[in-house]
Amino acid sequence: MSDDDAAEAAKEESTADDSSDDTSTSGGTVPVGVKLGSTRTVIALPDNHGTENRIIRTLTCMATYEDALTGEEKVLYGEEAAREYPDRVEYMLRSGLPEDKDRAEMTKTFFEALIEANDIPANSGVVYAIPTIDNPAGLENLKSVIEDSGIGLKLMESYPESLCGSIPAFGDDLEAIDEIFISVNMGSTNLEASAYRRGEQLAPFTTGAVTGNEVDRMIANYVEEETQGRVNIDTQTAREYKEEHADFLDFEPFTDIIQQPGGGTHEFTIERSVMDAVDEYLDDAVDELANTFLPELANDYMKVYQLALDRPIVITGGMACIPGIVEEFEERLSEELNRDIEATAAEKPDEAPTVGAQRIAARLVENS
């Protein structure tokens, strides 16, 4: 596949974020924030006027197919790959990191195509968010994918994803760097938690037992049960149900239609499957935090534990986008700990790590 074809295939949605602070460049260096996520990759950089953030989002996936005329193998990336080839689309970072050399090479090809398609400048200062995962080989692969790319020639740094994701929740600047707080990242591949003391990460915790990907599998199973085996959906469709319909505040049953074997269609209504899955997810997340992470934090950093619980807990990650989950998290964790807990999240929690990384990049570029 040619570089031009890859770049064209990687073009995805770009939006303006008018909540950003001053993102003007310094000496021609463009500050860029990057998060290569297990489900989505998000890049943030100043727009042409330097007054707002341009946000680039795409699914971190690819699919190959054979050209019907030439027999040549071709590649699709992102939303196009997931939409057209749900049966064999491959998410390169299913565990949160490129696990091996092959995954790293696939991710590198994907990332370079995304850079080219969206004209990310080489003359840039890049900060990228890294997950809290105890996997040195995977982290080194992620580092090579980003740091060996064609951007970040002026500056390249990495910061914890949970810290970057907390920055937009505190305000329009970098106030989070000077705070003591707890951050919880509700991601697709892991549940992560850390305490932060003026930018220092303390007691990092991660578990793969409570994940957004598992919610997708649960939804698929529950849909089959709710429809008494008449409907089987793939995890891609289950994820779409979750993102479009999960709502702790005002969930409404919804209908969908499938093609029946042998002809005809079948319309079905989902009343319980989506919310049963996300409800179980939140109970499990609260249990992990209350009975594993927080006791470990209290044991190692008692004063930080006390101070942090008097401040809002910041929730980031894709699962934090579900309406009402912040309020439900507050209520359930308060009940579990038998004390009042406050929680908060950025307006767009799934984009927050990239926006936070971009703000750090802007400050580093300015200082340099």
C-alpha positions as CSV (number, residue, x, y, z in Angstrom):
1,M,0.0,0.0,0.0
2,S,1.4,3.4,-0.9
3,D,1.9,6.2,1.6
4,D,-0.7,8.3,-0.2
5,D,-3.3,5.5,0.1
6,A,-2.5,5.1,3.8
7,A,-2.8,8.8,4.4
8,E,-6.1,9.0,2.6
9,A,-7.5,6.0,4.5
10,A,-6.5,7.5,7.9
11,K,-8.4,10.7,7.5
12,E,-10.9,11.0,10.4
13,E,-13.1,13.6,12.2
14,S,-11.4,16.8,13.3
15,T,-13.2,19.2,15.7
16,A,-12.4,22.5,17.4
17,D,-12.2,22.6,21.2
18,D,-13.0,26.1,22.2
19,S,-12.4,25.4,25.9
20,S,-8.7,25.3,25.4
21,D,-6.3,27.9,26.9
22,D,-3.9,29.9,24.8
23,T,-2.3,27.4,22.5
24,S,-0.2,29.7,20.4
25,T,3.1,28.4,19.2
26,S,6.5,29.6,20.4
27,G,9.2,30.2,17.8
28,G,7.2,28.3,15.2
29,T,7.1,25.1,17.4
30,V,3.6,23.6,17.5
31,P,2.5,22.0,20.8
32,V,0.8,18.7,20.2
33,G,-0.9,16.3,22.6
34,V,-1.2,12.6,21.7
35,K,-3.0,9.6,23.2
36,L,-2.7,6.3,21.5
37,G,-5.6,4.5,23.1
38,S,-6.8,0.9,23.0
39,T,-10.1,2.0,21.4
40,R,-9.4,5.5,20.1
41,T,-6.4,7.6,19.2
42,V,-6.8,11.3,19.9
43,I,-4.4,14.1,18.8
44,A,-4.8,17.8,19.9
45,L,-2.9,20.7,18.4
46,P,-3.6,24.4,17.8
47,D,-5.8,25.4,14.9
48,N,-4.4,27.7,12.2
49,H,-5.1,30.7,14.4
50,G,-3.6,29.3,17.5
51,T,-6.6,30.2,19.6
52,E,-8.5,26.9,19.8
53,N,-7.5,23.2,19.8
54,R,-8.1,21.1,16.8
55,I,-9.1,17.6,17.9
56,I,-8.4,14.6,15.7
57,R,-10.2,11.3,16.7
58,T,-10.1,7.9,15.2
59,L,-10.5,4.3,16.2
60,T,-7.1,2.6,16.8
61,C,-7.8,-0.3,14.4
62,M,-7.1,-1.6,10.9
63,A,-8.4,-4.2,8.5
64,T,-6.8,-5.7,5.3
65,Y,-8.6,-6.8,2.2
66,E,-7.7,-8.0,-1.3
67,D,-8.2,-5.7,-4.3
68,A,-10.8,-7.4,-6.5
69,L,-9.0,-6.4,-9.7
70,T,-5.3,-6.7,-8.8
71,G,-5.2,-9.1,-5.9
72,E,-3.1,-6.5,-4.0
73,E,-3.5,-6.4,-0.2
74,K,-4.9,-3.1,0.9
75,V,-5.5,-1.5,4.3
76,L,-8.3,0.5,5.9
77,Y,-7.9,2.3,9.2
78,G,-10.1,3.7,11.9
79,E,-13.9,4.1,11.6
80,E,-13.9,3.0,8.0
81,A,-12.2,-0.3,8.9
82,A,-14.5,-1.0,11.9
83,R,-17.6,-0.1,9.9
84,E,-16.9,-2.1,6.8
85,Y,-15.0,-5.1,8.2
86,P,-16.3,-5.7,11.8
87,D,-15.7,-9.4,11.3
88,R,-11.9,-9.1,11.0
89,V,-11.0,-5.5,12.1
90,E,-7.9,-5.6,14.4
91,Y,-7.4,-3.3,17.3
92,M,-3.6,-3.0,17.6
93,L,-3.6,-2.0,21.3
94,R,-6.3,-4.3,22.8
95,S,-4.2,-4.6,26.0
96,G,-3.5,-0.9,26.1
97,L,0.0,-1.2,24.6
98,P,1.7,-2.8,21.5
99,E,2.6,-6.1,23.0
100,D,5.1,-7.4,20.5
101,K,7.1,-6.4,17.5
102,D,4.4,-7.1,15.0
103,R,1.8,-5.0,16.9
104,A,4.4,-2.2,17.2
105,E,5.0,-2.2,13.5
106,M,1.2,-2.2,12.8
107,T,0.7,0.7,15.2
108,K,3.6,2.6,13.7
109,T,2.2,2.3,10.2
110,F,-1.2,3.4,11.5
111,F,0.2,6.4,13.4
112,E,2.3,7.6,10.5
113,A,-0.7,7.4,8.2
114,L,-2.7,9.4,10.7
115,I,0.0,12.1,11.0
116,E,0.3,12.4,7.2
117,A,-3.4,12.5,6.6
118,N,-3.9,15.3,9.1
119,D,-0.8,17.4,8.4
120,I,0.7,17.1,11.9
121,P,3.8,19.3,11.7
122,A,7.2,17.7,12.2
123,N,8.3,21.0,13.8
124,S,6.4,20.3,17.0
125,G,6.7,19.8,20.7
126,V,4.9,16.6,21.6
127,V,3.6,15.3,24.9
128,Y,2.0,11.9,24.9
129,A,-0.1,10.2,27.6
130,I,1.1,6.8,28.8
131,P,-1.2,4.3,30.7
132,T,-0.3,3.0,34.1
133,I,0.5,-0.5,33.2
134,D,3.4,-2.7,34.5
135,N,4.6,-3.8,31.1
136,P,8.1,-2.5,30.4
137,A,8.3,-4.1,26.9
138,G,4.9,-2.8,25.9
139,L,5.7,0.7,27.2
140,E,9.0,0.7,25.3
141,N,7.1,-0.3,22.1
142,L,4.7,2.6,22.6
143,K,7.6,4.9,23.1
144,S,9.2,3.8,19.9
145,V,6.0,4.2,17.9
146,I,5.6,7.8,18.9
147,E,9.2,9.0,19.4
148,D,10.4,7.4,16.1
149,S,7.5,9.1,14.2
150,G,7.8,12.2,12.0
151,I,6.6,14.6,14.6
152,G,8.1,16.1,17.9
153,L,11.4,17.1,16.4
154,K,11.6,20.1,18.8
155,L,10.4,18.3,22.0
156,M,9.2,14.9,23.0
157,E,8.0,14.0,26.5
158,S,5.5,11.6,28.2
159,Y,3.3,12.0,31.2
160,P,0.9,9.6,33.0
161,E,-2.5,9.4,31.2
162,S,-4.4,9.8,34.5
163,L,-2.6,13.1,35.2
164,C,-3.1,14.4,31.7
165,G,-6.7,13.4,31.8
166,S,-7.3,15.2,35.1
167,I,-5.9,18.6,33.9
168,P,-9.1,19.7,32.0
169,A,-11.3,18.7,34.9
170,F,-9.6,21.3,37.1
171,G,-9.9,24.3,34.8
172,D,-8.5,26.0,31.7
173,D,-4.8,25.9,32.6
174,L,-2.6,23.4,34.5
175,E,-4.1,23.8,38.0
176,A,-4.0,20.0,38.5
177,I,-0.2,20.1,38.6
178,D,-0.3,22.0,42.0
179,E,-3.1,19.9,43.6
180,I,-3.3,16.8,45.8
181,F,-6.0,14.5,44.4
182,I,-7.0,11.0,43.2
183,S,-7.5,10.2,39.6
184,V,-9.5,7.2,38.3
185,N,-9.1,6.2,34.6
186,M,-12.1,4.1,33.4
187,G,-10.6,2.8,30.2
188,S,-11.3,0.1,27.7
189,T,-8.5,-2.3,28.7
190,N,-7.9,-1.4,32.4
191,L,-9.2,0.3,35.4
192,E,-6.4,2.6,36.7
193,A,-6.1,4.8,39.8
194,S,-3.4,7.0,41.2
195,A,-2.9,9.7,43.8
196,Y,-1.1,12.8,42.7
197,R,0.8,15.2,44.9
198,R,1.8,18.3,43.0
199,G,2.3,16.3,39.8
200,E,4.1,13.4,41.6
201,Q,2.3,10.0,40.9
202,L,1.8,8.0,44.1
203,A,0.5,4.4,44.6
204,P,-0.3,3.7,41.0
205,F,-2.9,0.9,40.7
206,T,-4.2,-1.0,37.6
207,T,-6.4,-4.0,37.0
208,G,-7.5,-5.7,33.9
209,A,-10.5,-7.3,35.7
210,V,-12.8,-4.3,35.2
211,T,-12.7,-2.9,31.7
212,G,-14.8,-1.2,29.1
213,N,-14.1,-4.0,26.7
214,E,-15.6,-6.5,29.1
215,V,-18.7,-4.4,29.2
216,D,-19.0,-4.7,25.5
217,R,-18.8,-8.5,25.8
218,M,-21.4,-8.5,28.6
219,I,-23.8,-6.4,26.5
220,A,-23.5,-8.9,23.6
221,N,-24.2,-11.8,25.9
222,Y,-27.1,-10.0,27.7
223,V,-28.7,-9.1,24.3
224,E,-28.7,-12.7,23.4
225,E,-30.3,-13.6,26.7
226,E,-32.8,-10.8,26.6
227,T,-34.0,-11.8,23.1
228,Q,-34.1,-15.5,24.1
229,G,-31.3,-16.3,21.6
230,R,-32.9,-14.7,18.6
231,V,-30.3,-11.9,18.3
232,N,-26.5,-12.2,18.3
233,I,-24.5,-9.1,18.0
234,D,-20.7,-8.6,17.7
235,T,-18.7,-6.6,20.3
236,Q,-18.4,-3.7,17.8
237,T,-22.2,-3.3,17.8
238,A,-22.3,-3.8,21.6
239,R,-19.8,-0.9,21.9
240,E,-22.0,1.3,19.7
241,Y,-25.0,0.4,21.9
242,K,-23.1,1.4,25.0
243,E,-21.8,4.7,23.6
244,E,-25.2,5.7,22.1
245,H,-27.6,4.4,24.8
246,A,-26.0,3.9,28.2
247,D,-27.3,6.6,30.5
248,F,-27.6,6.5,34.3
249,L,-29.8,9.6,34.3
250,D,-32.4,8.9,31.7
251,F,-32.0,5.5,29.9
252,E,-34.7,4.7,27.4
253,P,-35.3,1.3,25.8
254,F,-34.4,1.3,22.1
255,T,-35.1,-0.8,19.0
256,D,-32.9,-2.2,16.3
257,I,-33.4,-4.4,13.2
258,I,-31.5,-7.4,12.0
259,Q,-31.7,-9.5,8.8
260,Q,-33.2,-12.9,9.3
261,P,-31.5,-16.0,7.7
262,G,-33.5,-16.9,4.7
263,G,-35.0,-13.5,4.2
264,G,-37.0,-11.0,6.1
265,T,-36.1,-8.8,9.1
266,H,-36.5,-9.0,12.8
267,E,-37.1,-5.9,15.0
268,F,-36.2,-6.2,18.6
269,T,-36.2,-3.9,21.7
270,I,-33.4,-3.7,24.3
271,E,-34.7,-2.8,27.8
272,R,-32.1,-4.2,30.2
273,S,-28.9,-5.5,28.5
274,V,-27.0,-2.2,28.2
275,M,-27.7,-0.9,31.7
276,D,-27.3,-4.2,33.4
277,A,-23.7,-4.4,32.0
278,V,-22.7,-0.9,32.9
279,D,-24.3,-1.2,36.3
280,E,-22.2,-4.3,37.1
281,Y,-19.1,-2.5,35.7
282,L,-19.6,0.4,38.1
283,D,-20.2,-1.8,41.1
284,D,-17.0,-3.8,40.3
285,A,-15.0,-0.5,39.8
286,V,-16.1,0.9,43.1
287,D,-15.3,-2.4,44.8
288,E,-11.7,-2.4,43.4
289,L,-11.1,1.2,44.4
290,A,-12.6,0.9,47.9
291,N,-11.2,-2.4,48.9
292,T,-7.8,-2.6,47.0
293,F,-6.5,0.8,45.8
294,L,-7.6,3.1,48.7
295,P,-6.3,0.8,51.5
296,E,-3.0,0.5,49.7
297,L,-2.8,4.3,49.3
298,A,-3.7,4.8,53.0
299,N,-1.1,2.3,54.1
300,D,1.7,4.0,52.1
301,Y,0.6,7.7,52.2
302,M,-1.8,8.2,55.0
303,K,-1.7,12.0,54.9
304,V,-2.1,12.1,51.1
305,Y,-5.0,9.7,51.4
306,Q,-6.7,12.0,53.9
307,L,-6.2,15.2,51.9
308,A,-7.1,13.6,48.6
309,L,-10.5,12.3,49.8
310,D,-11.4,15.8,50.9
311,R,-11.1,16.9,47.3
312,P,-13.0,15.7,44.2
313,I,-11.9,12.4,42.7
314,V,-11.3,12.9,39.0
315,I,-12.8,10.4,36.6
316,T,-11.3,10.0,33.1
317,G,-11.5,7.5,30.2
318,G,-14.2,6.3,27.8
319,M,-16.5,4.8,30.4
320,A,-16.6,8.2,32.1
321,C,-18.5,9.6,29.1
322,I,-21.7,7.7,30.2
323,P,-24.2,10.3,31.4
324,G,-24.8,10.2,35.1
325,I,-21.8,7.9,35.9
326,V,-20.0,10.6,37.9
327,E,-23.0,11.0,40.2
328,E,-23.5,7.2,40.5
329,F,-19.8,6.8,41.3
330,E,-20.1,9.4,44.1
331,E,-23.1,7.8,45.6
332,R,-21.8,4.2,45.5
333,L,-18.3,5.0,46.7
334,S,-19.7,7.2,49.5
335,E,-21.8,4.3,50.6
336,E,-18.9,1.9,50.4
337,L,-16.6,4.2,52.4
338,N,-19.3,5.5,54.8
339,R,-18.2,9.1,54.1
340,D,-19.2,11.8,51.6
341,I,-17.2,11.5,48.4
342,E,-17.2,14.1,45.6
343,A,-16.3,13.3,42.0
344,T,-15.7,15.3,38.9
345,A,-14.8,14.8,35.2
346,A,-13.9,17.0,32.2
347,E,-16.6,17.9,29.8
348,K,-15.2,15.2,27.4
349,P,-13.4,12.6,29.5
350,D,-12.3,10.5,26.5
351,E,-10.5,13.5,25.0
352,A,-9.2,14.9,28.3
353,P,-5.8,13.0,28.4
354,T,-4.9,14.4,25.0
355,V,-6.1,17.9,25.8
356,G,-4.1,17.8,29.1
357,A,-1.0,16.5,27.3
358,Q,-1.3,19.3,24.7
359,R,-1.5,21.9,27.5
360,I,1.7,20.5,29.1
361,A,3.3,20.6,25.7
362,A,2.3,24.3,25.2
363,R,3.9,25.1,28.6
364,L,7.1,23.2,27.9
365,V,7.4,24.8,24.4
366,E,6.8,28.3,26.0
367,N,9.4,27.6,28.7
368,S,12.0,26.4,26.2
